[in-house]
Amino acid sequence: MSQTPKQMLEERLAALDGVTKKQSAYLANGEEFVKLLGDQSLQLKMNAACKAKIGGALKSESRAKFDKNNPDWVTLTFASDLDVEFVFLYIRYSWKFL
């Protein structure tokens, strides 16, 4: 049986060094940086350094939504294997900046 996109993403998150899971959130260095919102979306924390480096690329991306009231977090959607690749790329960038 093949994995769902969410399962694929969770497997990759679990493989990152120092990342732990607490309910529907993933933490790095004790800090929450990914919150799963359901089967096809998550919130990703992007600090200022990360946003300066890669945030501009997400501005025109239909799978990303920035919240003006919560500027440190971006909501990303994923429904396919390709979406998981896209989302995980940004998760890895964010993780490296923590």
KOLMARNU-432742 format. One record per residue: residue number from 1; y, z, x of N, C-alpha, C in turn; chain. Coordinates in steps of 0.001 Angstrom, whole numbers, m for minus. Layout:
resi,nyy,nzz,nxx,cayy,cazz,caxx,cyy,czz,cxx,chain
NUM,Y,Z,X,Y,Z,X,Y,Z,X,A
...
This chain:
resi,nyy,nzz,nxx,cayy,cazz,caxx,cyy,czz,cxx,chain
1,m1179,0,832,0,0,0,1249,0,882,A
2,2196,m817,571,3404,m896,1386,4380,215,1005,A
3,5239,532,1934,6224,1590,1733,7420,1080,935,A
4,8049,1984,207,9313,1650,m448,10421,1670,607,A
5,11551,1047,330,12661,1116,1283,13045,2565,1623,A
6,13038,3432,636,13375,4839,895,12377,5472,1853,A
7,11098,5224,1657,10074,5770,2540,10233,5242,3964,A
8,10537,3951,4070,10761,3356,5395,11931,4038,6097,A
9,13005,4264,5361,14195,4889,5921,13914,6337,6330,A
10,13202,7054,5483,12878,8451,5802,11993,8548,7046,A
11,11084,7626,7190,10221,7607,8380,11052,7379,9646,A
12,11992,6476,9574,12850,6200,10733,13769,7377,11050,A
13,14313,7993,10018,15169,9160,10232,14395,10284,10905,A
14,13181,10520,10465,12352,11577,11025,12025,11336,12499,A
15,12061,10094,12932,11726,9751,14317,12896,9929,15285,A
16,14105,10138,14774,15260,10328,15649,15191,11706,16312,A
17,15447,11762,17617,15405,13027,18351,16384,14043,17774,A
18,15881,15236,17533,16728,16336,17084,17119,16303,15625,A
19,16595,15343,14869,16935,15245,13447,15917,16028,12636,A
20,16427,16865,11733,15582,17646,10851,15951,17340,9401,A
21,15024,17629,8509,15254,17378,7089,15367,18699,6347,A
22,16349,18778,5478,16532,19940,4619,16778,19427,3215,A
23,15770,19525,2365,15776,18975,1010,16047,17468,1084,A
24,17143,16980,538,17407,15534,562,18428,15159,1630,A
25,18646,16058,2590,19623,15799,3647,18943,15797,5016,A
26,19546,15071,5931,19087,15047,7318,20194,15604,8190,A
27,19798,16445,9144,20743,17117,10011,20488,16734,11463,A
28,21573,16654,12218,21501,16442,13662,22416,17478,14293,A
29,21914,18168,15295,22669,19249,15926,23119,20275,14895,A
30,22297,20506,13877,22616,21468,12838,23646,21000,11823,A
31,24099,19772,11956,25143,19231,11078,24567,18144,10175,A
32,24856,18259,8895,24395,17262,7938,25074,15922,8217,A
33,24263,14861,8321,24865,13557,8565,24330,12456,7664,A
34,23250,12703,6948,22734,11761,5950,22324,12559,4716,A
35,22785,12103,3555,22382,12701,2281,21772,11597,1423,A
36,20505,11737,1092,19863,10771,201,20331,11035,m1224,A
37,20785,9994,m1896,21307,10130,m3249,20316,9662,m4299,A
38,19269,9056,m3891,18267,8535,m4814,17351,7601,m4052,A
39,16713,6708,m4765,15765,5790,m4133,16429,4621,m3420,A
40,17721,4377,m3685,18360,3198,m3095,19761,3442,m2566,A
41,20141,4696,m2360,21466,4934,m1785,21489,6242,m1009,A
42,22445,6334,m121,22640,7525,690,24101,7620,1076,A
43,24482,8809,1515,25798,8994,2097,25601,9252,3577,A
44,26437,8619,4376,26371,8732,5831,27684,9291,6339,A
45,27598,10335,7140,28797,10922,7729,29182,10125,8968,A
46,30430,9737,9007,30953,9015,10166,32186,9754,10660,A
47,32096,10362,11849,33258,11053,12376,34300,10030,12846,A
48,35448,10500,13256,36556,9612,13607,36187,8635,14724,A
49,35471,9114,15733,35091,8239,16846,34162,7130,16376,A
50,33231,7474,15524,32290,6486,14989,33020,5465,14120,A
51,33903,5945,13235,34656,5034,12367,35536,4093,13179,A
52,36125,4605,14252,36981,3765,15095,36174,2646,15736,A
53,34935,2941,16084,34079,1963,16758,33461,950,15788,A
54,32948,1414,14645,32187,504,13773,32618,499,12308,A
55,33525,1390,11936,33921,1492,10536,34520,220,9972,A
56,35260,m506,10789,35882,m1748,10329,34870,m2771,9866,A
57,33701,m2784,10481,32659,m3741,10108,32121,m3460,8711,A
58,32228,m2222,8271,31714,m1861,6954,32702,m2129,5821,A
59,33961,m2278,6154,34996,m2439,5123,34733,m3623,4196,A
60,34207,m4699,4722,33966,m5890,3901,32507,m6013,3450,A
61,31726,m5000,3717,30299,m5025,3392,30057,m4551,1962,A
62,29356,m5351,1168,29108,m5007,m233,28156,m3816,m388,A
63,27361,m3515,640,26416,m2393,562,27057,m1064,961,A
64,28360,m1090,1265,29059,112,1709,30260,407,817,A
65,30438,1678,538,31570,2095,m280,32188,3346,335,A
66,33470,3247,686,34186,4392,1233,34832,5165,95,A
67,34846,6476,219,35440,7346,m783,36749,7886,m224,A
68,37867,7536,m853,39177,7985,m373,39312,9501,m426,A
69,38596,10147,m1352,38667,11603,m1477,37772,12331,m478,A
70,36872,11605,142,35932,12186,1094,35782,11222,2271,A
71,36817,11122,3113,36877,10055,4126,35828,10103,5228,A
72,35144,11213,5403,34130,11297,6459,32789,10703,6045,A
73,32657,10351,4761,31377,9873,4251,31509,8473,3677,A
74,30481,7669,3916,30392,6331,3331,29062,6249,2582,A
75,29084,5669,1395,27861,5485,616,27285,4113,929,A
76,26020,4079,1302,25326,2837,1635,24166,2646,665,A
77,23971,1417,225,22859,1119,m669,21822,271,61,A
78,20570,455,m337,19458,m286,264,18400,m524,m796,A
79,17978,m1763,m923,16968,m2109,m1932,15833,m2943,m1344,A
80,15988,m3381,m113,14977,m4245,505,14747,m3820,1953,A
81,13737,m4419,2570,13467,m4154,3985,14673,m4515,4847,A
82,15325,m5620,4537,16511,m6032,5302,17651,m5035,5139,A
83,17803,m4499,3932,18824,m3477,3711,18537,m2235,4544,A
84,17268,m1869,4650,16894,m705,5463,17292,m945,6914,A
85,17051,m2135,7430,17452,m2467,8801,18956,m2300,8969,A
86,19715,m2829,8014,21173,m2742,8035,21632,m1284,8014,A
87,21125,m507,7058,21536,883,6897,21150,1700,8123,A
88,19948,1486,8643,19505,2278,9790,20330,1980,11037,A
89,20806,779,11166,21700,447,12289,22915,1379,12280,A
90,23512,1558,11124,24680,2424,11019,24315,3900,11128,A
91,23149,4266,10653,22690,5646,10825,22562,5961,12307,A
92,21977,5057,13066,21822,5294,14512,23159,5418,15221,A
93,24115,4572,14858,25453,4682,15442,26061,6048,15128,A
94,26002,6434,13882,26566,7723,13472,25892,8880,14228,A
95,24586,8819,14321,23804,9847,15008,24232,9975,16468,A
96,24490,8852,17109,24890,8881,18526,26254,9517,18726,A
97,27097,9492,17707,28447,10048,17831,28513,11523,17449,A
98,27396,12112,17033,27407,13534,16662,27321,14417,17886,A
